[in-house]
Amino acid sequence: MPWVSLLVIVPLVAAIVLAMIPQRDRMLARTVALAGTGLTVAVSIVVLVLFDRGSGALQQIDHVDWITSLGISWDLGVDGISIWLVLLTTVLFTLGMIAACQHLPERGNMFLSLLLLSEVGLLGLFTSGDLVLFYVFWEFMLIPFAFLIWTWGGDNRRRAGLTFVVYTMVGSLIMLVAIISTALIARDHLGYATFLIRDIQGVPFSGTASTLLFAGFVLAFAIKLPLWPFHGWLPLAYGEAPIVVTALMAALMSKAGVYGLLRIGVPLFPDGANTLLIPIAILALIGIVYGSLLAWRARTMRLLVGYSSLAHLGFIVLGIMVFDQMAAQGAVLQMINHGVVVAAAFAIVMMLGRGTGTEDMDRLGGLAKGAPRLAVAFLIVTMAALALPGSNAFVGEFFILAGVFRQFAWMAVIAMAGVIYAAVYMLRMYQSTMNGPAKGVADEGRKTELRRGDAIVLVPLILIMFLIALWPRVFVDASAKATDQAIAPAQVVAGRPLIQIAPSAAATRELP
């Protein structure tokens, strides 16, 4: 059974069916949408059960030659890095679909269909083993997100959607040039045309070629993350998009860039990665500090959470780029943590905004009195965002900082500023809304209380946080070999001691 291909096919079929349902039949549309995402979760669980945790290679590969003369193929599979991103994607889209179905906008059938298409793009990207297929899903993902912003966004949605498209397209076109150049150089070395990532890995690109190709890929990844200073689309897109769309973009779309960096950039072009290590790490550090400052000064809850993502993603990029086992494994774990926490944070913002009619923190206060259950849930999410010891984010952040400190102590010291500022802006948001003196809309607190429909979305996210906090090793062990193999080529080029390189990963490289 082609289980990995079904991850893409099931939501695609559901999206097509939704598009054909008459707009007046909203109940049938909800049923199809929830069935589509629910079945996709079930398929992802089957893929996880069949996954061999002892292997770092791509598994459960569905391979069909597509354009044989050009070496292009339908090639999907999962490894220790992508397996958790696949599961995260299916779970969050299911919860996002539940939230969307509860408050369906006009032309709701098309809204749900576009959500499913965006899930198709992400799942295809996370499982692609072919560079052309990776690019196809990369571009495919852009289309539904852009239409969701353009059609159902706020008053400034046109500008927000256009800015998002322009930024992304610039990076995508440069990445396409890099993909074609990579395949041409690989063909000269291998003797046959191929875009398969596993075939290209190990091709000895020259130092200049490796640097240019790595830069071409990284520009696209940096925009999608976004990494400072390529974040110009973020405040508009996050601020104007429907809150469910904003949550999915921040929790999942941003991981496309990080995944590409770890799955393609570093292992395929280790010389280029080593050459650009310091510049990219500096951008990540600036993003950590700058994003934290913007979050601290943000006026609305939505932008505060959005800018906090800029800071947290800087931590993840830093963990990958220092080429350290512990830091890279922490980065993979933190991808999952960030996705869960930011989705929960945006869910709370949605509840507060719906109940009070505003996302402006200056107009809120004392809501905990009327919404004690939501206040407790909000506090748990806040502590997780702070990476408090005992929370799910603590282990990942600790791994990253410990690994970074081992390689570049000065980077770890600067990155610590992000940890400090996280306490400032997250506690500010919690205290401004839940505690303090009652403000103009404080009497609306009871309208924000956690209801059954809200609990269906928020409680599973909190349970996942507790699961990761209690058993982080389950996630780290499954991804360790794939992560080690991804960074090993760059570790060798950087001249790291053999003791820091996993033996299984080092054995696949020609060590000096």
Residue, then its C-alpha position, 0 to 999 in steps of 0.5 A: m500500500p502506498w501509504v505516503s502517497l495517500l498522505v497527499i492523495v486523501p486531502l487532495v480528493a477531499a478538496i476536489v469534492l468540497a469544491m463541487i459541493p453547492q455553497r448552500d450545503r454547508m453541513l455536507a461541506r463540513t462533513v467532507a472537510l473533517a473526514g478528509t483531515g481525519l483520514t489523513v491523520a489516520v494514514s499518518i499514524v499508519v506511516l508512523v507505526l510502520f516507521d523503522r526508528g533504527s534507520g536514518a534513511l528515507q523509508q516507505i518510498d513510493h517511486v514512479d518514474w515521471i519524466t525519465s529523460l530528465g530524471i524527474s520522478w514521483d518520489l515520496g518517503v519519510d525519514g526521522i526528520s519528516i515523520w514528525l512534521v507529517l504527523l504535526t501537519t495532519v494533527l494541526f490541520t484537523l484541529g484547524m479544520i474543526a475550528a474553521c467549521q465552527h465559524l465558517p465564513e461566507r463561501g465556506n466550502m471554498f475556504l475549507s477546500l483551500l485549507l485542504l489544498s494547503e495541507v496537500g502542499l505541506l505534506g508533499l513537501f515534507t515527504s518529497g525525495d525529488l528536488v523537482l517534486f519538492y519545488v512543485f509542492w513548494e509552489f503549490m503550497l503558496i497558492p491556497f494560502a495566498f487565496l485564503i488571505w486575498t479572499w477572507g483576510g482583513d481590510n488590507r488583505r490585497r496588499a498582504g496577499l500581494t506582498f506574501v506572493v512577491y516575497t515568496m516568488v522571488g525566493s522560489l525562482i532563485m531556488l528553481v535556478a539552483i535546482i536545475s544547476t544542481a542536477l546539471i552538475a550532478r549529471d556530469h559527475l554521476g553520468y545520468a540525469t537525476f533530481l533524487i536527493r539521495d542520489i545527489q547527496g555526496v556529489p563533490f561540488s566545487g567550493t564556489a558551486s556549493t556556496l552559490l547553490f546553497a545560497g540559492f536554496v537558503l534565500a527561498f528557505a529564509i523567506k518562507l521561515p521567515l529569517w531576518p531581514f526577509h520577514g517583511w511579509l510577516p506582519l501584513a500576512y499574519g495580521e490580515a489573514p483569518i486567524v486559523v490561516t495565520a495559525l497554520m502558516a506560523a505553526l507549519m508553513s514556517k517549518a518548510g524553510v527549516y526542513g529544507l535547510l536541514r534536509i537539502g541545504v546542509p547535507l547536499f552543499p556542506d562546503g557552502a553551508n560551512t562558508l555561510l555558517i557565520p553570516i546565517a548564524i548572525l542573521a538568526l541571532i539578529g532575528i532572535v533579538y529583533g523578533s523578541l523586541l518587536a513582540w515586546r512592543a507589539r500592540t495586538m496579541r496576534l502580532l505578538v505571537g507572530y513576532s515571537s515566531l521570528a525569534h523562536l525560528g531563529f533558535i531553530v536555524l541556529g541549532i542547525m547551522v552550528f553543525d552540532q549533534m545535540a543542537a541539531q536534534g534540539a532543532v528538530l524537537q523544537m520544530i515540533n514544540h514551536g508548531v504545537v505551542v504557536a498553534a495553541a497561542f493563536a487558538i487562545v488569541m482567536m477565543l479572546g478576539r471572538g469574545t471581546g471583539t478586539e485583539d488589542m491588549d491595551r483594551l483588555g484586562g481582568l478577563a480571568k475572573g470571567a474565564p477561569r478555565l481559559a486562564v488556566a489553559f493560557l497559563i500552561v501555554t505561556m509557560a511552554a512558550l517560555a521554555l520553563p523547566g518541565s515544559n515541552a519546549f525546555v528540552g529542545e531549547f536546552f539542547i540547542l543552547a548547549g550545542v551552540f555553546r559547545q561550538f560557538a560560546w559567543m552565539a549562545v550568550i547572545a541567544m540567551a537574550g531571546v530566552i529573557y525577552a520571551a518571559v517579558y513579552m509572553l508574561r506581558m500578554y498574559q497579565s495584560t489580558m487575564n490579570g490586572p485591573a478591569k478595562g473597557v471590555a473586562d465585562e466580556g470575560r465570560k464570553t471568552e470562557l473555554r467552551r466545548g468547541d474551543a476545548i476540542v481544539l485547545v485541549p489536544l494541543i495541551l495534552i501533546m505539550f505534556l506528552i513531549a514534556l514527559w517523554p521527549r526521548v521518544f521524539v529525539d531517538a526517532s529523529a537522531k540518526a536522520t539528523d546526524q546523517a544530515i549534518a555529518p557532511a558539514q561537520v566533516v568539512a568544518g573539521r569537527p572532532l570525530i568524537q562529535i560525529a555520529p559513527s553511523a553518519a561518519a561512516t558514510r563520508e570520506l573522512p580526512 
